[in-house]
Amino acid sequence: MKLRDIHPNIKLRLAMQFLGGLISMAVIPFLAIYFTQNIGATKTAFILIIIVISGVIGGFIGGHVSDKIGRKK
């Protein structure tokens, strides 16, 4: 399968996922440094841990809901 054979919606989703990940990887380290300087290392660590845990929990909930409901017909 070549890239041009993939459906345009899938291409768009892949591109958006790549860009979202790239932007996250570029911003979060600087955000952590900024927060560390302004509110302290301990509070920053808790904030980042909460963000990661909420993302994991949200992914599990979203996956469960999408399995139960599925796509609209």
Phi, psi and omega in degrees: 000131179259164182299324182287345178277346182283143180300143182301326178295321179292320177300316180296317180296319178296317180295317181292322177296318179296312181294320178298317177295319179297316180294319178299315180293335180276331187265318188300319178298320179288326176296319178296318178296316179299311180296322180299320180288329186263324183240355177104156185290322183294312180296322178296317179299315178298318180298313181293323177295317178298320179298315181294314181296319179294327176293320178293313180298317178298323177295319177295316180295315179298320178295319179295315180296318180292329175290321183284316184272313181077193180277155174289146182273000000 
